[in-house]
Every structure is written in structure tokens, then in C-alpha cells.
Amino acid sequence: MKKAIPNTFKLPVYAYDVISVCSIEQLLDCYRQAKIKNLPILILGEGSNTLFTEDFDGIVIINRIKAITVTEDSDYWFIHVGAGEIWHQLVSYLIDSNIPGLENLALIPGCVGSAPIQNIGAYGVEFEKFAHFVELVELATGNVIRVKDGKYGYRESIFKSQYLEGYVVVGVGLKLIKQWQPILEYGELKNFDPNTVTARVIFDKVCEVRRSKLPDPNILGNAGSFFKNPVIDKVQYDALIEYYPNMPAYPQANGQVKLAAGWLIDQCGLKGYQIGGAAVHDKQALVLVNKGNAIAQDVVDLSRVVINTVQQKFNIHLSPEIRFMNKQGEINPNLLLP
């Protein structure tokens, strides 16, 4: 009998088998079983940031490799974390331990192992800022290697290319500077005084804002931010800002400008728009939700409508941030979307 795949979209999708592992040895044993049976494998944490477009024909391995170790020198804290730890619980633990730095990244769903793969980010901060190393196990040999240069980009990393096949993230090393400086560039954080604000205050505000706008996947199925914020050149930005003077925009170091995908979708009047059981969230248009009875095709069709509508109105192409999976594993979303 097939087993249900845990996924925060709450979609009815199944795999040949679903197995939780708590150690590298268990992970490698599952891999060997799958090879003997000639089955594909897929590694998941919380099943967030993921859309299964159909049932998976192989074995889903749930990474529950956990541990948090903190060491320090005069200038930095060094945190070594198992890939199966919940990201927000790590952030909360460090704030409670008076170790600042990750507060802007509070309440991002998923496990620590996904953080370097996606180069997760929020409120002007990305994982790359604190990355020290990423530990990978090479499935074919069982060797554990440390990668120090993740070649990070906007929701991109070397773990989506060179280390995509045959490797699994099992641990993450973070390096947090003791001479902490708050990052207050985005949203309501701009209202804080950088000379007096604390990491705890920022953490609490980020949690408050995210909870007010983003649906709890335990209540309303979703995979977090569905689309990347598009980055355009300044010529296109200058043309758009004439027509939309209130358009949120964030200049980039390379001269390009990042726009808010949620704002673009909202301007198209798509908040609340629904296909089957899938809908654009009525509080944050960047999020697609399962209203209770969605199937994968509903989500795919809805995302296609959003992409096409934004393209027609703004001449901007939105790309999915979440990862698409079919019966054999991860696929390029462009195979299903325009």
C-alpha cells in the first residue's frame, strides 16, 4: 500500500514508501534499499516549499537528523545544526540564547537542510550572510564533505546544480558575528531605531507580521511564497514607476531593481481568485493556498493564470520559488508552466 507524502500544501499525494531517518547511517541504508529495488528517492524535511504534481514512484526519506552545537571565539558564534532541525525553532533557540543574527528569518517554514539549497531570505537578509559551511553525504560512497562556497544567488545555490544529484544535506554550519548590527531595510522594521532596537524586538515583529499575512499551513494548506520576487533592469523599472508611483521596489547592488511579486499579483485583482480547491490567498497574494479539497492540477492551473496575468499587465515574468516534483523527482516548473 502506498503511503501519504507529508506536504504543507495538504495535497493527496502518495509514494511507494515514506521513511523517517535520524542518522546518516539510516539515510544510507534507505538509499541502498531503494537502489536494490531500482526505485527513485527523494529527501524531504517538512515538505514545505514543494508541489507534488503527481504521486511519487519511489521512496521518500524524511530527514530528521537533529543536533545544535554552539561554540565561539572572541568575534563569532559558530553554530553546527543537523539538517532535520526545524528552521524557526533554531532561530527561536538562538534568540533565547542571546545569540542574534537570524531574527529577520523567523517563521520561514521548513527544515535547516533546505536553507542553503534555497538560500532562504526575508526582510533584507539571506542565508548566505551567515553561511559557514554545508555538510553533504555522497550517497554512492557514504563520504561526508563540507562545502564552504555555496555559490549563492537569489533562491539559488550550488546545491541545485553541482550537488543536486547523489548528495544530501545532513548538516549546516553558521557563523554569527558578535558585533551585531540590525538589518532594518524592509517593511515595518524601518520604524525601529537602529541604536536601541534589540534582536528580540525584531524577532517578535517579524513573527507578528508574518502571522498576520501568511496562512498557517496546519490550518490552510500552502507552501509559503509561491513565486520569486522578480528582478528587472532599471530601464524597465523607470518605465513602470511612471505608471505605478507607489510600486514597492528595492534597488540591487548590480543596478537592477527587485519588485514585490505579491504587489504585482494584487494589482491584477487576483487576491481570492480560485480554481478548483486552490486559491490566491486573500491577505498575501504571493501565497497560493489549498482551500480544503485541492488537487495538484488546481495549483498548477492557478499558478499558470497568475503568471500569464502578470505578464500581460506588467510585461514581467514570474517564476515559481517552490520546487515542483513529479513521479520521478524534481522537475523544471517551465515544463508545466508558460
N, C-alpha and C positions, 0 to 999 in steps of 0.2 A: 504493500500500500504506500502510495506517495505521501510525503509529509509537507505540511504548510511551511512556506518560507516566511520568516519574520520580516516584515517591511512596514515602515511607518506610514506608507500610503494606505495600509489596511486592504490591499488588493488580494483577491483569492487566487494566489499563485502557489505552485507546488513543485517539489523536487523529488528525485529518486530517493534521496535521503538528506537529512539535516542533522549535523553532529556538532556539539559544542566541545571545544578543546581548551584546556587550561595550561598547556605547556607546549614547548617546541616539539618535544618527543611525540605527544599525542597528535600534533599537527602533521608531522612527517608520517606517522602511522596511517592517518586518514588518507594522506596523499598516495601512499603505497597501495592501500586498498583500492583506491579509485583507479590507479594505473593497472592493477591486476584485472579489474573489471572493465577496463577501457572506457571509463566514464570521465567526463569533464568535471573540474572542480571550480568552486567559486568561494572566495573568502569574504565574509561579511562581519560587521561589528554589530550595529544596531539595525541595519537595513534601512538607514536614512539615506538621503541624497541618492536614491536608487529607484528606478522604474523598471519593473519586470514586465516586458511586453507580452510574455507568454510563459508557460511552465518551463522549468529548467530540467534538462535531461540528465543531469549529473548529481554530484554530492555538494551540498552547501555546507561549508565549515564555518561555524560561528566562533570568532576569535575572542576568547575570554582569558587571555594571558595577562595577568594583572600584577602590579607592584609599583610603588612610588618610593624612590630613594632620593634624598636631598643631601648634597654636600656643598661646601662653599670654600671660597678663598676670600681675600680681603676686598675683592672687587665684584665678584659674581656669586650667584647661587647656581648650582648645576643640578638639574632635575632629570632623573632617569625614570621613564614611565613605560609600563607594559602597554602594548598596543590595544589590549582589550579593556583598558580603563575607559570610563565614560568621560568625555572631554569636559563637560560642565562640572562634573564632580571634582576633576582635577583643578580647574580654575577656582572653585569654591574652597577646596582644601588649601590651596596656596594662599588665598586671601585670608583665610582663618589663621594661617601660619605666619601672617605678616610678611609674605613674600609677594610683592607687587609685580605687575608687568603684563599679566594676561587678562586683566579686568575688562578690557574692551571686547574681548572674545567670549564673554559669559553667555551661557544659554545657546551656544551653537550646538545643534544636535549631532549625535554620532559619537564614535569612539576615537581615542587618541591616534590609532593607526591610520585613520582617514585624514587626519590633519595635514601631514606633509604631502599626501597624494594630491589633495585638492588645493593645497596652500590656502587653507581657510582664512577668512578675513571678515572684519566688521569694524565700523567706526574708525576708519583710518589706520587700522593695524592688520597685518597679515602674519601668518605663522612664520614666514621667512625671517622676520625680525628677530625671532628668538631661537631659530633652529641651530642646534649644535651638531647633531648627527642623527641619522636614522639607521636602525638596525634591521637588516633583512636576512631571512633564511633562504638559501638557494635550495629549492625543493629537490632537485636531482641529486645533490651531494650532501645536503644537511648542513653545509657550511654556513656560518653566520658572518656577515660582512657589515662594515659600517660605512655609510655614505655621508660625507661631510658637505659636498656640494650638490644640493638638490636641484640646481638649475631652475629655480622657482620663477614663475610668472603669474599673471592673473588667473587663478584657479588652474594653474598648470605646474607640472614638476617633471623631473626625470623619471619619477615612478609611474608616469603614464606613458612612457616611451621605452627607454632602455631597460627598465626594470618592471615592465608591465607583465611580461610572461615569465613564469617559472620562479618568481620571487614573491615573498610575503613579508610585509612589515610586521615585526614582532616587538620592536621597542623604539622609543623616541627619546633623544636627549635634547633638553632645553637649557639655554644659558640666559639668565636674567640678571641684568646689571643692578647693583645695589644703589647706585646714584640714579634713582628712579625719577623720570620726568613724565608727567601726564600727557596723554595724547587727546586733545580736545577739539579736533577739527570738524567733527561731524555732528549734525543733529542737535539735540538738547545739551550735549556735552559742551557746546560752545558757551553756554551760560555760566559755566564754572570758572572761578578764579584759579589760574594755574599755580598761584603762590600758596593757596590754602587748601585746595581740594585734596582728598585722600583717595587711595586706590579703592577702599571700601565704598566710598560715596559713588565713585564711577561705576563700580560693580553693581551696586544697588540700582542706579539709574538705568544702566543698560538692561538689567533684568526687568525693571518696571516697564520700560519702553517696549522691549521685545514681547513681553507677556500681553501688553495692551494691543499689539498689532498682529502678532503671529499666533496662529492657532496651535493649541497643544495637540500633538499627534495622537495622544491617548484618547482625546475626545473627538477630534476631527482629523481623519487621516490626511497626511501631507508629507512631502519630502523636503520641507524647508523652501528656500529660494529656488524656484524652478529655472529661472533664466539668469544668465550673467548680465551685469551692467555693461552696456556697450561702450566701447571707446572709439571716438571718431576724430578726424583731423580738424584743425582749427578753422579751415575754410568752411567745412560743413557746419561746424558749430556757429560761426559768425552768421551764416545764413539763417539758421534755425532760431537763434536768440532774438533776431529782429521780429519774428512772428510770435515767439513764446518768451517774452522777457522774464517770466517767473520760473522758467525751466531750471531745475536744480542741475548744477554742473560742477565738476571737480577737475581743475587743470592738473595735468600729469607732468612729470619731470621732463619727458621727451617732447613736450609741446602739444601732445594730443589732449583730448578732454573726455573724461568719463561722465556718462549720463546715468540717471536713475531709471532702470528698466521699469520699475513699478510705476513711476510717474508717467512714462510713455504709455504704458498699458491702460492706466487710469484715464489719461486724456482721450483714449479711444472709446471710452464708455464701456469698458469690458468688466468692471467690477461686478461680481454676481452672475456674469454670463455662464451658462451651464449647457453642457452636452451630456446626455445620459445622467450618470451619477457624479460626474466631475464638474467642478465649477472654479471660476476665478474667485479667490477669497474676497469677501466684501469689505475687509478692513485693510488688506495689503495685497495689491494686485500682482505682486511678484510671486505670490504663492498660489499654486493650484491645489484644490482640496477634493477629498472624497466625501461626498455628502451622505454616504452610507451604503450605497449599492453600486459603486462604480466598478467597471472592469477596465483593464489596461487600455483597450481601444478607445474608451471615452477620454482618457487622459491624453493619449496621442492625438486624437482628433481635436481636442480643445487646444492643445499646445500649437497645433498647426494653424488654427484660426487666429490665435494671439499673434503668432509670428507674421502671418500674412497681413493682418490688420495694421500692425505697427509698421510693417514695410510700406504698405500703401499710403499711410498718413504721413510718415516722417522720412521715408526712404532710409530706414535703419533696419538692419537685420539683427534680430535677437537670436542668441544661441543658448541652448539648454545648459544649465550649470550641473544638473543632475546626470547621473550615469545611467545609460539605457542597457538593459540586459535581455537577451533572447534565450532560446533553449540551449545554446552552446556557450554563452558567456557574454562579455561586454561587446557592444556594437557601437558604431558611429551613428549618432542620432540623425545625421543627414540622410541616412539610408531610408528613414521613415518620414522625415520632415522635409519641407522645401528648402 
